Amino acid sequence: MELQLEKKSVVITGGASNIGRSIVLGFAEEKAKITLADTDVSQAEIVASEAIELGAESVTVVECDVTNGKNVDKMFSEVVAHNGTVDVLVNNVGYDELKYFTQTDPEFWRKIIEINFIGVLNCTYSALSIMASQNHGSIVSISSDASRQGEPKEAVYGGMKAGVNSFMKTIAKENGRHGIRCNVVCPGVTIPAEPHAVGGNSMWSDMDSMFTVEQLEKIANSLPLKKIGRPKDVANAVLFLASEAAGHVTGQVLSVSGGYSMIG
Ligand SMILES: NC(=O)c1ccc[n+]([C@@H]2O[C@H](COP(=O)([O-])OP(=O)(O)OC[C@H]3O[C@@H](n4cnc5c(N)ncnc54)[C@H](O)[C@@H]3O)[C@@H](O)[C@H]2O)c1
């Protein structure tokens, strides 16, 4: 299969940790020109070194808070200045804390809405203006299986991820005529490959606040494939959807969750 990602200018948000890191390393193996946009610059620099070792054509780390539209515009201007264009955007940033809705408050809701939804709008808006003028591009957003069928303790997060799924379908319909493809990957529970693969800002930096070992075993046993997802599982799907190998695929939502949800 020809991915044809060599020397492509790829922007990955939240690439410093866990799934984003694995996506960065996947594009590095394909020799892409990578821009890693994250709030955690020190962890991003570590991932950038790993990516260079794996064969990335180039890696640029940009400090960027995706919830801040001005930050995002500046980041995309820097990408165009360095790499000439943007061929691929991966909207990977996301965040949640597991709590029942009645244990949350409006301040928490706003944080979850800003990071998981407004961040995707900001980055997609900036990327589309560049991609439309060149008549090609591919956008992949990382959603969650929590968006597909309701997930206790993830009410607002699941709602925002469902918003991402719908948003991406509309963007796919509006921009197909410019040669821009837009797709979504929904991970299920995806645990870090190793402890050093998460940054200090990661929702996994305190693993026990997410899942205990016993809970992870229970989740694995409940899945048709009987195993918990790893970041590389998600990265493989993202690389495919971003690549020319998926040149006739747009507006799709793909679960990578061991069969947790089976929609469509
Ligand atoms: N890991 C899972 O089990 C799982 C399951 C379903 C969906 N997802 C989704 O996959 C994506 C990646 O998850 P992960 O587990 O790798 O997360 P993570 O918390 O390990 O990493 C997130 C990265 O995003 C960065 N970040 C956070 N807020 C930011 C902001 N405002 N601007 C820029 N960077 C910011 C963090 O510094 C960190 O490097 C997210 O969208 C998440 O919602 C994850």
PDBQT file of the ligand as one rigid body, heavy atoms in Angstrom, charges set to zero:
ROOT
HETATM    1  N1  LIG A 301      -6.290   7.391  25.604  1.00  0.00    +0.000 N 
HETATM    2  C1  LIG A 301      -7.571   7.012  25.513  1.00  0.00    +0.000 C 
HETATM    3  O1  LIG A 301      -8.011   6.046  26.159  1.00  0.00    +0.000 OA
HETATM    4  C2  LIG A 301      -8.501   7.727  24.598  1.00  0.00    +0.000 A 
HETATM    5  C3  LIG A 301      -9.751   7.163  24.338  1.00  0.00    +0.000 A 
HETATM    6  C4  LIG A 301     -10.631   7.794  23.476  1.00  0.00    +0.000 A 
HETATM    7  C5  LIG A 301     -10.246   8.992  22.880  1.00  0.00    +0.000 A 
HETATM    8  N2  LIG A 301      -9.026   9.525  23.156  1.00  0.00    +0.000 N 
HETATM    9  C6  LIG A 301      -8.663  10.785  22.495  1.00  0.00    +0.000 C 
HETATM   10  O2  LIG A 301      -7.391  10.629  21.879  1.00  0.00    +0.000 OA
HETATM   11  C7  LIG A 301      -6.687  11.878  21.905  1.00  0.00    +0.000 C 
HETATM   12  C8  LIG A 301      -5.325  11.699  22.559  1.00  0.00    +0.000 C 
HETATM   13  O3  LIG A 301      -5.498  11.147  23.879  1.00  0.00    +0.000 OA
HETATM   14  P1  LIG A 301      -4.250  10.764  24.794  1.00  0.00    +0.000 P 
HETATM   15  O4  LIG A 301      -4.679   9.678  25.697  1.00  0.00    +0.000 OA
HETATM   16  O5  LIG A 301      -3.056  10.567  23.948  1.00  0.00    +0.000 OA
HETATM   17  O6  LIG A 301      -4.102  12.129  25.645  1.00  0.00    +0.000 OA
HETATM   18  P2  LIG A 301      -2.902  12.705  26.557  1.00  0.00    +0.000 P 
HETATM   19  O7  LIG A 301      -3.574  13.434  27.662  1.00  0.00    +0.000 OA
HETATM   20  O8  LIG A 301      -1.913  11.640  26.902  1.00  0.00    +0.000 OA
HETATM   21  O9  LIG A 301      -2.176  13.747  25.589  1.00  0.00    +0.000 OA
HETATM   22  C9  LIG A 301      -2.783  14.942  25.187  1.00  0.00    +0.000 C 
HETATM   23  C10 LIG A 301      -1.726  15.910  24.714  1.00  0.00    +0.000 C 
HETATM   24  O10 LIG A 301      -2.403  17.122  24.358  1.00  0.00    +0.000 OA
HETATM   25  C11 LIG A 301      -1.715  18.241  24.933  1.00  0.00    +0.000 C 
HETATM   26  N3  LIG A 301      -2.710  19.288  25.189  1.00  0.00    +0.000 N 
HETATM   27  C12 LIG A 301      -3.709  19.279  26.124  1.00  0.00    +0.000 A 
HETATM   28  N4  LIG A 301      -4.417  20.410  26.028  1.00  0.00    +0.000 NA
HETATM   29  C13 LIG A 301      -3.879  21.130  25.017  1.00  0.00    +0.000 A 
HETATM   30  C14 LIG A 301      -4.184  22.388  24.425  1.00  0.00    +0.000 A 
HETATM   31  N5  LIG A 301      -5.205  23.142  24.889  1.00  0.00    +0.000 N 
HETATM   32  N6  LIG A 301      -3.449  22.820  23.375  1.00  0.00    +0.000 NA
HETATM   33  C15 LIG A 301      -2.420  22.066  22.905  1.00  0.00    +0.000 A 
HETATM   34  N7  LIG A 301      -2.055  20.880  23.435  1.00  0.00    +0.000 NA
HETATM   35  C16 LIG A 301      -2.791  20.419  24.479  1.00  0.00    +0.000 A 
HETATM   36  C17 LIG A 301      -1.095  17.698  26.213  1.00  0.00    +0.000 C 
HETATM   37  O11 LIG A 301       0.019  18.491  26.608  1.00  0.00    +0.000 OA
HETATM   38  C18 LIG A 301      -0.694  16.285  25.783  1.00  0.00    +0.000 C 
HETATM   39  O12 LIG A 301       0.612  16.290  25.208  1.00  0.00    +0.000 OA
HETATM   40  C19 LIG A 301      -7.612  12.860  22.616  1.00  0.00    +0.000 C 
HETATM   41  O13 LIG A 301      -8.397  13.550  21.696  1.00  0.00    +0.000 OA
HETATM   42  C20 LIG A 301      -8.510  11.952  23.450  1.00  0.00    +0.000 C 
HETATM   43  O14 LIG A 301      -9.730  12.565  23.760  1.00  0.00    +0.000 OA
HETATM   44  C21 LIG A 301      -8.156   8.931  24.001  1.00  0.00    +0.000 A 
ENDROOT
TORSDOF 0
